[in-house]
């Protein structure tokens, strides 16, 4: 029972995140920029501390945008008519987003300035020699495209329901990465079986229909294959 409550609470939190993405234009812009910045950081071969710093900075901006939306909704409920204090509250919450965005710009400049201009050939060679970089890029792309798909079709969350199936996409993306990284037939086969079981589970419990699972599976395989073909 307690585990079920945890899952429901976690899913509700994800639905809140998706709601902000669907309804707030600024949140969609921030999310898209964050998505591209993380990919650029991986492409530039940032070390672990630089990636952590970049991730924390991005999370602060997205969190501030979500809190700003929450405050605006609460103010609109409490004060349906215009009130000067209500306007001040909204302005202050928007100011918090502005400060985190300025901080993100400063951090981004510090982190990226030493890598730009950069040698594309050298950087590409480093990525090709680092399998985890290629895998990480693949999973980020699959996850990002899954969320964009759910937003486009206005249905579901990354964890439950909607087009395409996020679980199937990530499961088969991991299988495809394993397929390219190892020649061990047993490991590849076991990974495929696990991915298939995860995809089948989504259909069996009516979380997704067959078409959503098939599209998710193909998305994971095709995107991962494309990334590995480009970098290997």
Backbone torsions as a table, in degrees:
resi	resn	phi	psi	omega
1	UNK	NA	-44.9	179.7
2	UNK	-65.4	-38.5	178.0
3	UNK	-64.7	-38.7	179.1
4	UNK	-63.7	-41.9	178.3
5	UNK	-62.1	-40.5	179.4
6	UNK	-62.4	-44.5	-179.8
7	UNK	-63.6	-42.6	179.3
8	UNK	-64.0	-40.6	178.9
9	UNK	-66.0	-41.1	180.0
10	UNK	-65.1	-41.7	179.4
11	UNK	-66.8	-36.6	177.6
12	UNK	-63.5	-37.9	178.1
13	UNK	-64.6	-40.8	178.7
14	UNK	-66.4	-39.0	178.0
15	UNK	-63.1	-35.4	176.2
16	UNK	-63.8	-40.9	178.3
17	UNK	-63.4	-44.0	179.4
18	UNK	-65.4	-36.5	179.1
19	UNK	-60.0	-43.6	179.7
20	UNK	-65.0	-40.3	178.2
21	UNK	-62.1	-39.8	-177.2
22	UNK	-73.0	-34.2	-169.8
23	UNK	-102.4	-21.9	-174.9
24	UNK	-110.2	116.7	-178.8
25	UNK	-62.9	-42.0	-179.5
26	UNK	-62.5	-36.4	179.1
27	UNK	-66.3	-39.4	178.6
28	UNK	-65.0	-39.4	178.3
29	UNK	-65.4	-45.9	179.5
30	UNK	-61.8	-41.5	-178.8
31	UNK	-65.2	-43.2	179.7
32	UNK	-63.3	-44.4	178.4
33	UNK	-62.5	-43.8	179.6
34	UNK	-61.1	-41.6	178.8
35	UNK	-59.7	-46.0	-178.9
36	UNK	-70.6	-36.9	-179.5
37	UNK	-65.1	-42.5	178.4
38	UNK	-62.2	-43.6	177.5
39	UNK	-61.1	-41.3	179.3
40	UNK	-65.5	-39.1	177.9
41	UNK	-61.9	-41.5	177.8
42	UNK	-67.2	-41.2	-179.9
43	UNK	-61.9	-36.8	179.9
44	UNK	-81.7	5.0	175.6
45	UNK	62.7	44.5	175.6
46	UNK	-60.4	146.3	175.4
47	UNK	-78.7	176.6	-173.6
48	UNK	-61.5	-40.4	-179.3
49	UNK	-67.4	-36.7	178.3
50	UNK	-67.6	-40.3	177.3
51	UNK	-64.3	-42.3	179.1
52	UNK	-62.7	-45.1	178.6
53	UNK	-60.9	-43.6	179.7
54	UNK	-63.7	-43.1	-178.7
55	UNK	-64.6	-45.5	179.4
56	UNK	-61.3	-42.2	179.8
57	UNK	-62.3	-43.7	179.2
58	UNK	-64.9	-43.4	179.5
59	UNK	-60.6	-38.2	178.4
60	UNK	-61.1	-43.0	179.8
61	UNK	-65.0	-47.8	-179.3
62	UNK	-63.8	-39.4	178.7
63	UNK	-65.0	-43.1	178.9
64	UNK	-61.6	-39.1	178.9
65	UNK	-66.0	-39.0	178.7
66	UNK	-67.5	-42.6	177.6
67	UNK	-64.0	-37.9	177.7
68	UNK	-61.3	-42.8	177.9
69	UNK	-64.2	-42.6	179.3
70	UNK	-61.5	-44.7	-179.8
71	UNK	-63.4	-42.4	179.3
72	UNK	-62.0	-40.5	179.3
73	UNK	-66.0	-41.8	179.3
74	UNK	-63.5	-44.3	179.2
75	UNK	-61.7	-41.2	179.8
76	UNK	-64.8	-33.7	178.2
77	UNK	-71.1	-45.9	-176.6
78	UNK	-71.0	-42.4	-177.2
79	UNK	-122.4	95.6	179.7
80	UNK	-75.3	-28.9	177.0
81	UNK	-95.0	166.3	-177.5
82	UNK	-66.6	137.5	175.5
83	UNK	-145.9	133.8	-177.0
84	UNK	-59.5	-35.8	-179.6
85	UNK	-69.4	-37.8	177.3
86	UNK	-60.3	-38.8	178.4
87	UNK	-65.7	-40.1	178.9
88	UNK	-62.6	-42.1	179.7
89	UNK	-59.8	-45.5	179.4
90	UNK	-64.9	-39.2	180.0
91	UNK	-65.6	-39.4	-180.0
92	UNK	-65.7	-43.8	179.7
93	UNK	-66.0	-36.4	175.9
94	UNK	-67.6	-33.2	176.8
95	UNK	-64.0	-34.6	177.4
96	UNK	-63.1	-40.3	176.8
97	UNK	-63.6	-41.0	179.7
98	UNK	-61.5	-43.3	-179.2
99	UNK	-63.9	-44.1	179.5
100	UNK	-66.1	-32.9	178.0
101	UNK	-68.5	-40.4	176.9
102	UNK	-63.6	-42.4	177.6
103	UNK	-61.5	-40.9	179.0
104	UNK	-63.7	-39.0	179.3
105	UNK	-64.4	-40.1	179.4
106	UNK	-66.7	-47.5	179.2
107	UNK	-61.5	-43.4	179.4
108	UNK	-61.3	-40.6	179.4
109	UNK	-63.4	-43.5	-178.9
110	UNK	-63.6	-42.8	-176.4
111	UNK	-72.7	-38.6	-173.7
112	UNK	-91.0	-21.0	-175.3
113	UNK	-61.9	-34.6	-178.2
114	UNK	-78.0	-11.2	-179.9
115	UNK	-107.4	-2.8	-178.9
116	UNK	-124.9	125.3	1.2
117	UNK	-71.9	154.4	-179.3
118	UNK	-132.2	159.3	179.9
119	UNK	-86.6	111.1	-176.4
120	UNK	-61.3	-40.5	-177.7
121	UNK	-65.1	-43.1	-179.9
122	UNK	-65.4	-44.3	-178.9
123	UNK	-64.9	-42.5	178.4
124	UNK	-62.0	-39.3	179.1
125	UNK	-63.5	-39.4	178.9
126	UNK	-63.9	-41.2	179.3
127	UNK	-66.4	-42.4	179.3
128	UNK	-61.0	-30.5	-179.5
129	UNK	-87.3	-0.4	-178.0
130	UNK	-123.7	94.1	-177.1
131	UNK	-56.6	-34.8	-176.7
132	UNK	-68.4	-31.0	176.0
133	UNK	-62.6	-45.7	-179.0
134	UNK	-63.9	-44.4	179.2
135	UNK	-62.5	-43.3	-179.4
136	UNK	-61.6	-44.5	178.1
137	UNK	-61.2	-42.3	179.9
138	UNK	-61.0	-48.4	-177.5
139	UNK	-66.1	-38.4	177.5
140	UNK	-62.9	-44.9	179.6
141	UNK	-62.6	-44.3	-179.8
142	UNK	-63.4	-45.5	-180.0
143	UNK	-63.2	-44.9	-179.6
144	UNK	-63.5	-44.1	179.3
145	UNK	-66.9	-32.2	176.7
146	UNK	-64.3	-46.7	178.8
147	UNK	-62.7	-43.4	178.4
148	UNK	-61.8	-37.2	177.4
149	UNK	-63.9	-43.0	179.3
150	UNK	-66.4	-36.7	177.5
151	UNK	-67.4	-41.9	-178.6
152	UNK	-63.7	-42.3	-178.7
153	UNK	-87.8	-3.3	176.0
154	UNK	54.3	46.5	-179.2
155	UNK	-154.0	133.5	173.0
156	UNK	82.0	176.8	176.3
157	UNK	-127.2	170.8	177.9
158	UNK	-60.2	-19.4	-176.0
159	UNK	-106.0	-15.5	-175.4
160	UNK	-152.9	120.9	172.7
161	UNK	71.0	173.1	173.8
162	UNK	93.5	171.7	-179.2
163	UNK	-110.8	124.7	-3.6
164	UNK	-90.6	178.3	176.6
165	UNK	-73.6	116.0	179.8
166	UNK	-66.8	-39.6	179.4
167	UNK	-62.3	-46.0	179.7
168	UNK	-64.5	-40.6	-179.7
169	UNK	-61.8	-47.9	-178.3
170	UNK	-69.5	-39.1	-179.2
171	UNK	-62.1	-46.0	-178.6
172	UNK	-78.6	-21.9	172.2
173	UNK	-66.7	-41.9	177.6
174	UNK	-65.2	-41.9	177.9
175	UNK	-61.5	-43.5	-179.7
176	UNK	-63.1	-39.4	178.3
177	UNK	-63.5	-43.1	177.7
178	UNK	-63.0	-38.8	179.2
179	UNK	-58.9	-40.2	-178.0
180	UNK	-82.3	-20.9	-173.9
181	UNK	-95.2	-16.4	-177.5
182	UNK	-138.3	152.1	175.8
183	UNK	-101.9	5.5	-179.1
184	UNK	-76.6	109.4	-175.8
185	UNK	-62.4	-36.9	-177.9
186	UNK	-65.8	-46.2	179.9
187	UNK	-61.8	-45.4	179.7
188	UNK	-62.5	-41.8	-179.0
189	UNK	-65.9	-44.6	179.2
190	UNK	-63.0	-39.9	178.4
191	UNK	-63.3	-40.0	178.9
192	UNK	-66.0	-42.1	179.2
193	UNK	-61.3	-43.3	178.9
194	UNK	-63.0	-43.0	178.7
195	UNK	-63.1	-41.4	179.5
196	UNK	-64.3	-41.9	179.8
197	UNK	-62.8	-43.0	179.0
198	UNK	-62.0	-45.2	179.6
199	UNK	-64.0	-42.7	-179.5
200	UNK	-64.3	-37.1	179.6
201	UNK	-60.2	-38.9	-178.4
202	UNK	-65.3	-33.2	179.0
203	UNK	-80.4	-42.7	-177.0
204	UNK	-58.6	-40.3	-178.0
205	UNK	-94.1	15.0	174.1
206	UNK	57.9	28.6	175.2
207	UNK	-78.6	-35.4	175.6
208	UNK	-133.3	156.2	169.2
209	UNK	-88.5	172.7	-174.9
210	UNK	-61.0	-39.8	-177.5
211	UNK	-63.7	-42.2	179.6
212	UNK	-63.4	-38.2	178.9
213	UNK	-70.3	-41.5	179.5
214	UNK	-63.4	-45.2	179.5
215	UNK	-62.7	-42.9	177.8
216	UNK	-61.7	-43.4	179.6
217	UNK	-62.4	-45.9	179.5
218	UNK	-65.4	-37.5	177.6
219	UNK	-60.2	-47.9	179.6
220	UNK	-61.1	-43.7	-178.1
221	UNK	-68.8	-47.5	-174.9
222	UNK	-67.6	-43.4	-179.9
223	UNK	-65.1	-45.8	179.4
224	UNK	-63.3	-41.9	177.6
225	UNK	-61.5	-43.9	179.7
226	UNK	-60.8	-45.1	-179.6
227	UNK	-63.5	-44.1	-179.3
228	UNK	-68.3	-33.3	177.3
229	UNK	-69.3	-33.0	-180.0
230	UNK	-73.8	-34.1	-171.8
231	UNK	-107.0	-8.0	-178.8
232	UNK	-113.7	NA	NA
